[in-house]
């Protein structure tokens, strides 16, 4: 699933480890999301949206739209 996670993380000035710590996931999990090798669970997508104070749709592209 295409996403803007890497851009948003860079704008916040966070490393993958720092974002992972905020989300309660590993740095490797953040990397897998950023490189689109893994899709987030619905719960994780909403936690990411909350951390960046943006709607889920602004961070993740809907492949069904």
Secondary structure, 3 states (H helix, E strand, C coil): CCECHHHHHHHHCCCHHHHHHHHCCCHHHHHHHHCCCCCCCHHHHHHHHHHHCCCHHHHECCCCC
